[in-house]
Amino acid sequence: MKKRTMPYGYEIRNGEITVDQDTSKVIKEVFEAYLDGMSFAQIAAELTAQGIDYYEGKTQWNKLMVKRILECSFYLGTAKYPRIINHEQFESANTLISEKYGGYNKDPRATILKKRTFCQECGERITRDIQSTRYHKWFCKGCMNTQLREEKFYDRILKVLNMVIRHPELLDEVEPADTYESNYEVTSKTNELNCMLNNSQSIDFQKSFADILELASLKYDNCEYDITEELTETLKQDYRNRQELQDISTELLERTVSHVMIDKSGKIAVHFINGAVVKTEGGT
């Protein structure tokens, strides 16, 4: 089975990424339904009942598929991906998601950061401590070496977001994506072919040629479509179009940041969803 990735709503035609008319219509309906008050589960049930494909042969939708569509920033348009959803609709839907799924925590920033903040020293998830009457802090229960006052943590997150708003080119510093990983079938066929070719006295050239074609097909099927470049352009455009923030945008944080690392000096490293990393100074 191919693992090539293309965001829902697009297709490749004549070598160019274009809007797929049928699935892009579904995307617009999903946004409208969610903004009209339907839940992820209700929208998923409606799409399933209509027999609409999520991908070829799969008409069973779930709420995570709906959420993924609502949070896909490609739909705002990039240099390679045409626009499907306008900025106002996208912002409204994602603000609503943040409000609905912030739980009962009075600080939505904490709700998002608790899920994606880790200790640089030992890799454990960072814990939020709100028991102290003096100040709240974030610390590592694993190694106990990392802690940071909450106001400084939030200030540094905000600083990084504003650095990227002022200098979107910071998002260009990305490690090349690994778009190929071998699997059992590929390894087995490679070993079989090597054994045959190493036996120079009894090579079946016709079979060898057929095996080479089969190996090439297996490797192709195991490739992924690398969307790092398009994702980077989308992020840059998103940040470029913003004014500097006065407070952390939970919608922007949840949608564009994969995780945050804190080291024992209090320095934070914000990892964006395209693989870029932006760091700040330390001090607890």
VENUR-V978348 format. One record per backbone hydrogen bond with DSSP energy under -1.0 kcal/mol. CO is the residue of the C=O (numbers start at 1). NH is the residue of the N-H. E is the energy in kcal/mol with one decimal. If there is no record, write none. Layout:
co;nh;e
CO;NH;E
CO;NH;E
This chain:
co;nh;e
7;10;-1.6
9;20;-2.5
11;18;-3.3
13;16;-1.7
16;13;-3.2
18;11;-2.5
20;24;-2.5
21;25;-1.1
22;26;-1.2
23;27;-2.1
24;28;-2.0
25;29;-1.9
26;30;-2.4
27;31;-2.2
28;32;-2.3
29;33;-2.6
30;34;-2.4
31;35;-2.4
32;36;-1.2
33;38;-2.3
34;37;-1.4
39;43;-2.3
40;44;-2.6
41;45;-2.4
42;46;-2.0
43;47;-2.4
44;48;-2.3
45;49;-2.3
46;50;-1.6
47;52;-2.0
48;51;-1.3
55;58;-2.9
58;54;-3.4
62;66;-1.5
63;67;-2.4
64;68;-2.3
65;69;-1.8
66;70;-2.2
67;71;-1.5
69;72;-1.1
72;75;-1.3
73;76;-1.7
74;77;-2.3
75;84;-2.7
75;85;-2.6
81;78;-3.2
86;90;-2.2
87;91;-2.8
88;92;-2.4
89;93;-2.4
90;94;-2.3
91;95;-2.4
92;96;-2.0
93;97;-2.0
94;98;-2.0
95;99;-2.3
96;100;-2.6
97;101;-2.5
107;111;-1.4
108;112;-1.7
109;113;-2.6
110;114;-2.5
116;260;-3.2
117;126;-2.6
118;262;-2.3
119;123;-1.8
124;119;-3.1
127;139;-2.7
129;137;-2.2
136;150;-2.4
137;129;-3.6
138;148;-2.5
139;127;-3.4
146;140;-2.3
148;138;-2.7
149;153;-2.4
150;154;-2.9
151;155;-2.0
152;156;-2.2
153;157;-2.1
154;158;-2.7
155;159;-2.2
156;160;-2.1
157;161;-2.4
158;162;-2.4
159;163;-2.3
160;164;-2.2
161;165;-1.8
162;166;-2.4
163;167;-2.3
167;170;-2.3
168;171;-2.1
169;172;-2.0
172;174;-2.0
179;224;-2.0
183;187;-2.5
184;188;-2.8
185;189;-2.4
186;190;-2.4
187;191;-2.4
188;192;-2.2
189;193;-2.3
190;194;-2.5
191;195;-2.2
192;196;-1.8
193;197;-2.5
194;198;-2.1
198;200;-1.5
199;202;-1.5
203;205;-1.0
204;208;-2.9
205;209;-2.4
206;210;-1.8
207;211;-2.7
208;212;-2.4
209;213;-2.0
210;214;-2.1
211;215;-2.7
212;216;-2.4
213;217;-2.1
214;218;-2.4
215;219;-2.5
216;220;-2.2
217;221;-2.5
218;222;-1.1
220;223;-1.7
227;231;-2.8
228;232;-2.7
229;233;-2.1
230;234;-2.2
231;235;-2.4
232;236;-2.6
233;237;-2.2
234;238;-2.3
235;239;-2.6
236;240;-2.7
237;241;-1.5
239;242;-1.6
249;253;-2.7
250;254;-2.6
251;255;-1.7
252;256;-2.0
253;257;-1.8
256;273;-2.1
259;271;-2.8
260;118;-3.0
261;269;-2.4
262;120;-3.2
263;266;-2.0
265;283;-4.7
267;263;-2.2
268;280;-2.1
269;261;-2.3
270;278;-2.2
271;258;-2.3
271;259;-1.4
272;275;-2.2
276;272;-3.0
278;270;-3.0
284;149;-1.0
